[in-house]
Amino acid sequence: MKNNEVVKFGFILFAITAVCTALVAYVFTLTDPIIKQQQIQKDNEARQALLTGAKDFKEVYKAANGADEKYDPAIKEIYEAVDASGNTIGYTIKTATKGYGGDVEVTTGIATDDKIAGIRMGSMSETPGLGAKAALEPFYGQYTDKKTEELKVEKNTATADNSIVAISGATITSNAVTKGVNIAIDTYSKLK
């Protein structure tokens, strides 16, 4: 191959790459606001599903606004749930802890009666058919109505009121979810 041909093919490859990169950047600028709006809507729906009596949610903390050393680094956001009279009825606390396939996002709703109203799973990259089962009601439903005391994961059966039965074959994911809920419980006790 002659030097001219190498330069010619190199220029063609560069032009194709530049055009493709520009197209990807353009599509990103179009879709990024839509994706962010959908995430906000999904978060709002999760908060409302956890504390159904809430009329409004007031932001207490958001990690995106900068780190705050009074909160655990795993905490991504905290919202105070208020009823129509403006009374606090609970908090929703979103955490991200390390699971088997990456971070596991959990939003925990805790009512002012010191009980977990429930949890909702956010984004996660856990193994389909195993760790991904954390997003199914038979697993996450175990947290509902638990007292705000440290929870522990057990493999086969729950032996105490503060026990959570692990997903078979996905103990790491089960521990990650429970760790996130325990961080939320600890944070709630500091907030009240």
Accessible surface in RSA format (square Angstrom, percent):
REM  Atomic radii and reference values for relative SASA: ProtOr
REM  Chains: A
REM  Algorithm: Lee & Richards
REM  Probe-radius: 1.40
REM  Slices: 20
REM RES _ NUM      All-atoms   Total-Side   Main-Chain    Non-polar    All polar
REM                ABS   REL    ABS   REL    ABS   REL    ABS   REL    ABS   REL
RES MET A   1   172.86  89.5  88.65  58.7  84.21 200.5  88.41  75.2  84.45 111.9
RES LYS A   2   151.74  74.0 145.70  89.4   6.04  14.4  94.82  85.3  56.92  60.6
RES ASN A   3   125.33  86.4 119.46 115.4   5.88  14.2  28.78  69.3  96.55  93.3
RES ASN A   4   122.79  84.7 116.45 112.5   6.34  15.3  27.24  65.6  95.55  92.4
RES GLU A   5    74.56  42.8  74.06  56.0   0.51   1.2  21.18  41.0  53.39  43.6
RES VAL A   6    82.60  54.3  78.42  71.0   4.17  10.1  80.30  69.8   2.30   6.2
RES VAL A   7   104.36  68.7  98.15  88.9   6.21  15.0 103.24  89.7   1.11   3.0
RES LYS A   8   122.50  59.8 115.53  70.9   6.98  16.6  66.74  60.1  55.76  59.4
RES PHE A   9   106.97  53.5 103.30  64.0   3.67   9.6 103.68  62.9   3.28   9.4
RES GLY A  10    38.93  48.0   0.00   N/A  38.93  48.0  32.28  88.6   6.65  14.9
RES PHE A  11   137.11  68.6 131.04  81.2   6.07  15.8 135.33  82.1   1.78   5.1
RES ILE A  12    75.64  43.0  74.41  55.4   1.22   3.0  75.63  54.5   0.00   0.0
RES LEU A  13   117.79  65.6 116.88  83.6   0.91   2.3 117.69  82.7   0.10   0.3
RES PHE A  14   137.54  68.8 132.24  81.9   5.30  13.8 137.18  83.2   0.36   1.0
RES ALA A  15    38.93  35.8  34.54  53.3   4.39  10.0  38.89  54.8   0.04   0.1
RES ILE A  16    99.09  56.4  95.72  71.3   3.37   8.1  98.97  71.3   0.12   0.3
RES THR A  17    73.28  52.1  69.68  70.6   3.60   8.6  58.86  79.1  14.42  21.8
RES ALA A  18    45.10  41.5  32.95  50.9  12.15  27.6  40.33  56.8   4.77  12.6
RES VAL A  19    90.69  59.7  87.58  79.3   3.10   7.5  90.50  78.6   0.19   0.5
RES CYS A  20    66.07  50.0  64.38  71.8   1.69   4.0  24.19  61.3  41.89  45.2
RES THR A  21    85.27  60.6  79.96  81.1   5.31  12.7  66.92  89.9  18.35  27.7
RES ALA A  22    61.28  56.3  49.70  76.7  11.58  26.3  57.09  80.4   4.19  11.1
RES LEU A  23   104.27  58.1 103.83  74.3   0.44   1.1 104.24  73.2   0.03   0.1
RES VAL A  24   106.49  70.1 103.17  93.4   3.32   8.0 105.69  91.8   0.80   2.2
RES ALA A  25    53.44  49.1  46.55  71.8   6.89  15.7  53.06  74.7   0.38   1.0
RES TYR A  26   131.23  61.3 126.42  71.9   4.81  12.5  93.56  70.3  37.66  46.4
RES VAL A  27    80.04  52.7  80.04  72.5   0.00   0.0  80.04  69.5   0.00   0.0
RES PHE A  28   119.96  60.0 116.96  72.4   3.01   7.8 119.74  72.6   0.22   0.6
RES THR A  29    87.16  62.0  70.75  71.7  16.41  39.1  68.00  91.3  19.15  29.0
RES LEU A  30    96.95  54.0  87.35  62.5   9.60  24.1  89.62  62.9   7.34  19.7
RES THR A  31    51.40  36.6  51.40  52.1   0.00   0.0  44.13  59.3   7.27  11.0
RES ASP A  32    31.30  21.9  31.28  31.1   0.02   0.1   2.54   6.0  28.76  28.7
RES PRO A  33    81.02  59.0  71.55  65.2   9.46  34.4  76.51  63.2   4.51  28.0
RES ILE A  34   102.44  58.3  99.45  74.1   2.99   7.2 102.38  73.7   0.06   0.2
RES ILE A  35   101.61  57.8 100.73  75.0   0.88   2.1 100.73  72.5   0.88   2.4
RES LYS A  36   121.79  59.4 118.67  72.8   3.12   7.4  74.07  66.7  47.71  50.8
RES GLN A  37   108.61  60.7 107.61  78.6   1.00   2.4  43.92  93.5  64.69  49.1
RES GLN A  38   110.16  61.6 105.21  76.9   4.95  11.8  35.07  74.7  75.09  56.9
RES GLN A  39    74.83  41.8  72.18  52.8   2.64   6.3  38.86  82.7  35.96  27.3
RES ILE A  40    90.45  51.5  89.26  66.5   1.18   2.9  90.45  65.1   0.00   0.0
RES GLN A  41    99.42  55.6  97.12  71.0   2.30   5.5  25.79  54.9  73.64  55.8
RES LYS A  42   104.58  51.0 101.63  62.4   2.95   7.0  68.16  61.3  36.43  38.8
RES ASP A  43    20.68  14.5  18.86  18.8   1.82   4.3   3.51   8.3  17.17  17.1
RES ASN A  44    69.45  47.9  66.81  64.6   2.64   6.4  23.21  55.9  46.24  44.7
RES GLU A  45   100.30  57.6  92.90  70.3   7.41  17.6  45.91  88.8  54.39  44.4
RES ALA A  46    20.41  18.8  15.10  23.3   5.31  12.1  19.78  27.9   0.63   1.7
RES ARG A  47    10.33   4.3  10.33   5.3   0.00   0.0   0.65   0.9   9.68   5.9
RES GLN A  48    73.37  41.0  73.10  53.4   0.27   0.6  45.62  97.1  27.75  21.0
RES ALA A  49    47.82  44.0  26.80  41.4  21.02  47.8  35.07  49.4  12.75  33.8
RES LEU A  50    10.06   5.6   0.93   0.7   9.13  23.0   1.94   1.4   8.12  21.9
RES LEU A  51    10.03   5.6   6.79   4.9   3.24   8.2  10.03   7.0   0.00   0.0
RES THR A  52   107.52  76.5  87.62  88.8  19.91  47.4  55.34  74.3  52.18  78.9
RES GLY A  53    53.09  65.5   0.00   N/A  53.09  65.5  35.97  98.7  17.12  38.3
RES ALA A  54     8.60   7.9   0.00   0.0   8.60  19.6   0.05   0.1   8.55  22.7
RES LYS A  55   152.84  74.6 125.63  77.1  27.22  64.8  73.14  65.8  79.70  84.9
RES ASP A  56    74.67  52.3  72.28  71.9   2.38   5.6  17.92  42.2  56.74  56.6
RES PHE A  57    34.79  17.4  18.37  11.4  16.42  42.7  18.37  11.1  16.42  47.0
RES LYS A  58   103.93  50.7  99.33  60.9   4.59  10.9  60.09  54.1  43.84  46.7
RES GLU A  59    86.48  49.6  54.36  41.1  32.11  76.5  19.90  38.5  66.58  54.4
RES VAL A  60    60.12  39.6  28.27  25.6  31.85  76.7  32.92  28.6  27.19  73.8
RES TYR A  61    23.11  10.8  18.68  10.6   4.43  11.5  15.25  11.5   7.86   9.7
RES LYS A  62    63.18  30.8  61.46  37.7   1.73   4.1  40.27  36.2  22.91  24.4
RES ALA A  63    32.86  30.2  21.45  33.1  11.40  25.9  21.76  30.6  11.10  29.4
RES ALA A  64    94.19  86.6  49.74  76.8  44.44 101.1  62.60  88.2  31.59  83.7
RES ASN A  65   111.61  77.0  72.36  69.9  39.26  94.5  33.62  80.9  77.99  75.4
RES GLY A  66    40.34  49.7   0.00   N/A  40.34  49.7  35.02  96.1   5.32  11.9
RES ALA A  67   108.66  99.9  67.79 104.6  40.87  93.0  71.25 100.3  37.40  99.1
RES ASP A  68    49.36  34.6  41.31  41.1   8.05  19.0  13.07  30.8  36.29  36.2
RES GLU A  69   182.87 105.0 145.00 109.7  37.87  90.2  65.45 126.6 117.42  95.9
RES LYS A  70   138.90  67.8 117.79  72.3  21.11  50.3  74.26  66.8  64.64  68.9
RES TYR A  71    26.93  12.6  16.36   9.3  10.57  27.5  13.59  10.2  13.34  16.4
RES ASP A  72    59.33  41.6  46.96  46.7  12.37  29.3  15.91  37.5  43.42  43.3
RES PRO A  73   122.10  89.0  99.11  90.3  22.99  83.6 111.20  91.8  10.90  67.7
RES ALA A  74    16.13  14.8  10.25  15.8   5.88  13.4  15.02  21.2   1.11   2.9
RES ILE A  75     0.73   0.4   0.00   0.0   0.73   1.8   0.00   0.0   0.73   2.0
RES LYS A  76    73.67  35.9  71.31  43.8   2.36   5.6  33.99  30.6  39.68  42.3
RES GLU A  77     8.78   5.0   8.78   6.6   0.00   0.0   1.36   2.6   7.42   6.1
RES ILE A  78     0.00   0.0   0.00   0.0   0.00   0.0   0.00   0.0   0.00   0.0
RES TYR A  79    21.65  10.1  21.65  12.3   0.00   0.0  10.10   7.6  11.55  14.2
RES GLU A  80    37.19  21.4  37.19  28.1   0.00   0.0   0.86   1.7  36.34  29.7
RES ALA A  81     0.00   0.0   0.00   0.0   0.00   0.0   0.00   0.0   0.00   0.0
RES VAL A  82     7.20   4.7   7.20   6.5   0.00   0.0   7.20   6.3   0.00   0.0
RES ASP A  83    38.55  27.0  35.51  35.3   3.04   7.2  14.08  33.1  24.47  24.4
RES ALA A  84    90.38  83.1  54.72  84.4  35.66  81.1  56.74  79.9  33.64  89.1
RES SER A  85    94.28  79.7  55.97  74.7  38.31  88.2  28.71  61.1  65.56  91.8
RES GLY A  86    45.87  56.6   0.00   N/A  45.87  56.6  24.15  66.3  21.72  48.6
RES ASN A  87    87.22  60.1  83.17  80.4   4.05   9.8  22.77  54.8  64.45  62.3
RES THR A  88    48.24  34.3  31.13  31.6  17.11  40.8  17.76  23.9  30.48  46.1
RES ILE A  89    40.89  23.3  37.82  28.2   3.07   7.4  38.11  27.4   2.78   7.5
RES GLY A  90     0.00   0.0   0.00   N/A   0.00   0.0   0.00   0.0   0.00   0.0
RES TYR A  91    25.04  11.7  25.04  14.2   0.00   0.0   4.45   3.3  20.59  25.4
RES THR A  92     2.43   1.7   1.78   1.8   0.65   1.6   0.56   0.7   1.88   2.8
RES ILE A  93     0.00   0.0   0.00   0.0   0.00   0.0   0.00   0.0   0.00   0.0
RES LYS A  94    16.79   8.2  16.27  10.0   0.52   1.2   6.00   5.4  10.79  11.5
RES THR A  95     0.18   0.1   0.18   0.2   0.00   0.0   0.00   0.0   0.18   0.3
RES ALA A  96    13.27  12.2   3.98   6.1   9.30  21.1   3.98   5.6   9.30  24.6
RES THR A  97     6.26   4.4   1.51   1.5   4.75  11.3   6.03   8.1   0.22   0.3
RES LYS A  98   144.99  70.7 127.21  78.1  17.79  42.4 102.19  92.0  42.81  45.6
RES GLY A  99     4.97   6.1   0.00   N/A   4.97   6.1   0.00   0.0   4.97  11.1
RES TYR A 100   147.46  68.8 125.09  71.2  22.37  58.2  79.62  59.8  67.84  83.6
RES GLY A 101    37.56  46.3   0.00   N/A  37.56  46.3  18.03  49.5  19.53  43.7
RES GLY A 102    16.60  20.5   0.00   N/A  16.60  20.5  16.60  45.5   0.00   0.0
RES ASP A 103    86.89  60.9  74.01  73.7  12.89  30.5  19.84  46.7  67.05  66.9
RES VAL A 104     0.00   0.0   0.00   0.0   0.00   0.0   0.00   0.0   0.00   0.0
RES GLU A 105    36.29  20.8  36.29  27.5   0.00   0.0   2.90   5.6  33.38  27.3
RES VAL A 106     0.31   0.2   0.13   0.1   0.18   0.4   0.26   0.2   0.05   0.1
RES THR A 107     9.99   7.1   9.79   9.9   0.20   0.5   2.62   3.5   7.36  11.1
RES THR A 108     0.00   0.0   0.00   0.0   0.00   0.0   0.00   0.0   0.00   0.0
RES GLY A 109     0.00   0.0   0.00   N/A   0.00   0.0   0.00   0.0   0.00   0.0
RES ILE A 110     0.00   0.0   0.00   0.0   0.00   0.0   0.00   0.0   0.00   0.0
RES ALA A 111    22.95  21.1  22.95  35.4   0.00   0.0  22.95  32.3   0.00   0.0
RES THR A 112    74.43  52.9  53.87  54.6  20.56  49.0  30.15  40.5  44.28  66.9
RES ASP A 113    96.14  67.3  69.40  69.1  26.74  63.2  47.03 110.7  49.11  49.0
RES ASP A 114    48.52  34.0  47.12  46.9   1.40   3.3  13.83  32.5  34.69  34.6
RES LYS A 115    85.00  41.5  84.91  52.1   0.09   0.2  31.69  28.5  53.30  56.8
RES ILE A 116     0.15   0.1   0.00   0.0   0.15   0.4   0.00   0.0   0.15   0.4
RES ALA A 117    33.69  31.0  10.28  15.9  23.41  53.2  18.35  25.8  15.34  40.6
RES GLY A 118     1.53   1.9   0.00   N/A   1.53   1.9   1.53   4.2   0.00   0.0
RES ILE A 119     0.19   0.1   0.00   0.0   0.19   0.5   0.00   0.0   0.19   0.5
RES ARG A 120    77.14  32.4  76.59  39.0   0.54   1.3  24.56  33.6  52.57  31.9
RES MET A 121    26.56  13.8   3.90   2.6  22.67  54.0   4.14   3.5  22.42  29.7
RES GLY A 122    21.84  26.9   0.00   N/A  21.84  26.9  11.16  30.6  10.68  23.9
RES SER A 123    70.58  59.6  61.35  81.9   9.23  21.3  50.93 108.5  19.65  27.5
RES MET A 124    46.86  24.3  14.15   9.4  32.71  77.9  17.35  14.7  29.51  39.1
RES SER A 125    80.00  67.6  57.71  77.0  22.30  51.4  30.55  65.1  49.45  69.3
RES GLU A 126    11.07   6.4   0.00   0.0  11.07  26.4   0.00   0.0  11.07   9.0
RES THR A 127    51.42  36.6  45.70  46.3   5.72  13.6  40.11  53.9  11.31  17.1
RES PRO A 128   117.31  85.5 101.71  92.7  15.59  56.7 102.84  84.9  14.47  89.9
RES GLY A 129    48.53  59.8   0.00   N/A  48.53  59.8  34.96  95.9  13.57  30.4
RES LEU A 130    76.61  42.7  76.61  54.8   0.00   0.0  76.61  53.8   0.00   0.0
RES GLY A 131     2.16   2.7   0.00   N/A   2.16   2.7   1.49   4.1   0.67   1.5
RES ALA A 132    35.99  33.1  30.97  47.8   5.03  11.4  31.38  44.2   4.62  12.2
RES LYS A 133    92.71  45.2  90.65  55.6   2.07   4.9  43.14  38.8  49.57  52.8
RES ALA A 134     0.00   0.0   0.00   0.0   0.00   0.0   0.00   0.0   0.00   0.0
RES ALA A 135    48.13  44.3  32.13  49.6  16.00  36.4  32.37  45.6  15.76  41.8
RES LEU A 136    98.54  54.9  97.26  69.6   1.28   3.2  98.54  69.2   0.00   0.0
RES GLU A 137   104.10  59.8  99.47  75.3   4.63  11.0  46.49  89.9  57.61  47.0
RES PRO A 138   108.86  79.3  86.26  78.6  22.60  82.2  94.63  78.1  14.23  88.5
RES PHE A 139    10.13   5.1   7.29   4.5   2.84   7.4   9.31   5.6   0.82   2.3
RES TYR A 140    40.52  18.9  40.52  23.1   0.00   0.0  12.32   9.3  28.20  34.8
RES GLY A 141    20.84  25.7   0.00   N/A  20.84  25.7   7.56  20.8  13.28  29.7
RES GLN A 142    48.11  26.9  33.15  24.2  14.96  35.6  32.96  70.2  15.15  11.5
RES TYR A 143     0.00   0.0   0.00   0.0   0.00   0.0   0.00   0.0   0.00   0.0
RES THR A 144    60.66  43.1  47.64  48.3  13.02  31.0  37.01  49.7  23.64  35.7
RES ASP A 145    97.02  68.0  84.02  83.6  13.00  30.7  22.63  53.3  74.39  74.2
RES LYS A 146    38.17  18.6  35.32  21.7   2.84   6.8  15.98  14.4  22.19  23.6
RES LYS A 147   124.42  60.7 120.00  73.6   4.42  10.5  67.34  60.6  57.08  60.8
RES THR A 148    34.35  24.4  12.79  13.0  21.56  51.4   1.96   2.6  32.39  49.0
RES GLU A 149    78.62  45.1  72.70  55.0   5.93  14.1  33.95  65.7  44.67  36.5
RES GLU A 150   130.52  74.9 118.97  90.0  11.56  27.5  39.15  75.7  91.37  74.6
RES LEU A 151     4.19   2.3   0.34   0.2   3.85   9.7   0.34   0.2   3.85  10.4
RES LYS A 152    97.02  47.3  92.77  56.9   4.24  10.1  54.69  49.2  42.33  45.1
RES VAL A 153    34.67  22.8   6.28   5.7  28.39  68.4   6.28   5.5  28.39  77.0
RES GLU A 154    31.70  18.2  26.90  20.3   4.81  11.4  22.19  42.9   9.51   7.8
RES LYS A 155   145.76  71.1 129.26  79.3  16.50  39.3  78.33  70.5  67.42  71.8
RES ASN A 156   129.13  89.1 107.51 103.9  21.62  52.1  28.60  68.8 100.53  97.2
RES THR A 157    93.54  66.5  88.60  89.8   4.94  11.8  68.48  92.0  25.06  37.9
RES ALA A 158    54.61  50.2  26.86  41.5  27.75  63.1  26.86  37.8  27.75  73.5
RES THR A 159   103.17  73.4  64.69  65.6  38.48  91.7  63.73  85.6  39.44  59.6
RES ALA A 160    45.03  41.4  27.11  41.8  17.91  40.7  39.88  56.2   5.15  13.6
RES ASP A 161   117.32  82.2 105.42 104.9  11.90  28.1  31.37  73.8  85.95  85.7
RES ASN A 162    31.77  21.9  30.33  29.3   1.44   3.5   1.94   4.7  29.83  28.8
RES SER A 163     1.61   1.4   0.00   0.0   1.61   3.7   0.00   0.0   1.61   2.3
RES ILE A 164     0.00   0.0   0.00   0.0   0.00   0.0   0.00   0.0   0.00   0.0
RES VAL A 165    43.67  28.7  41.97  38.0   1.70   4.1  41.97  36.5   1.70   4.6
RES ALA A 166     9.95   9.1   2.29   3.5   7.66  17.4   2.29   3.2   7.66  20.3
RES ILE A 167    15.78   9.0   8.96   6.7   6.82  16.4  15.20  10.9   0.57   1.6
RES SER A 168   101.67  85.9  82.87 110.6  18.80  43.3  54.46 116.0  47.21  66.1
RES GLY A 169    63.97  78.9   0.00   N/A  63.97  78.9  35.29  96.8  28.68  64.2
RES ALA A 170     8.50   7.8   1.77   2.7   6.73  15.3   8.50  12.0   0.00   0.0
RES THR A 171    43.41  30.9  39.85  40.4   3.57   8.5  28.47  38.2  14.95  22.6
RES ILE A 172    94.75  53.9  92.04  68.6   2.71   6.5  93.25  67.1   1.50   4.1
RES THR A 173     1.81   1.3   1.78   1.8   0.03   0.1   0.00   0.0   1.81   2.7
RES SER A 174     0.00   0.0   0.00   0.0   0.00   0.0   0.00   0.0   0.00   0.0
RES ASN A 175    71.07  49.0  66.84  64.6   4.23  10.2  25.56  61.5  45.51  44.0
RES ALA A 176     3.80   3.5   0.06   0.1   3.74   8.5   3.36   4.7   0.44   1.2
RES VAL A 177     0.00   0.0   0.00   0.0   0.00   0.0   0.00   0.0   0.00   0.0
RES THR A 178     4.99   3.5   4.99   5.1   0.00   0.0   4.99   6.7   0.00   0.0
RES LYS A 179   120.42  58.7 116.51  71.5   3.91   9.3  64.86  58.4  55.55  59.2
RES GLY A 180     0.00   0.0   0.00   N/A   0.00   0.0   0.00   0.0   0.00   0.0
RES VAL A 181     0.00   0.0   0.00   0.0   0.00   0.0   0.00   0.0   0.00   0.0
RES ASN A 182    29.19  20.1  24.61  23.8   4.58  11.0  15.87  38.2  13.32  12.9
RES ILE A 183    21.14  12.0  18.52  13.8   2.62   6.3  21.04  15.1   0.11   0.3
RES ALA A 184     0.00   0.0   0.00   0.0   0.00   0.0   0.00   0.0   0.00   0.0
RES ILE A 185    11.23   6.4  11.23   8.4   0.00   0.0  11.23   8.1   0.00   0.0
RES ASP A 186    71.62  50.2  67.90  67.6   3.71   8.8  22.04  51.9  49.58  49.4
RES THR A 187     6.28   4.5   5.86   5.9   0.42   1.0   1.40   1.9   4.88   7.4
RES TYR A 188     2.89   1.4   2.89   1.6   0.00   0.0   1.31   1.0   1.59   2.0
RES SER A 189    62.41  52.7  45.22  60.4  17.19  39.6  35.00  74.5  27.41  38.4
RES LYS A 190   141.80  69.2 108.30  66.5  33.49  79.7  77.37  69.6  64.43  68.6
RES LEU A 191    45.27  25.2  19.86  14.2  25.41  63.9  22.56  15.8  22.72  61.1
RES LYS A 192   142.14  69.3  81.67  50.1  60.47 144.0  82.20  74.0  59.94  63.8
END  Absolute sums over single chains surface
CHAIN  1 A    11417.0       9408.9       2008.1       6889.3       4527.6
END  Absolute sums over all chains
TOTAL         11417.0       9408.9       2008.1       6889.3       4527.6
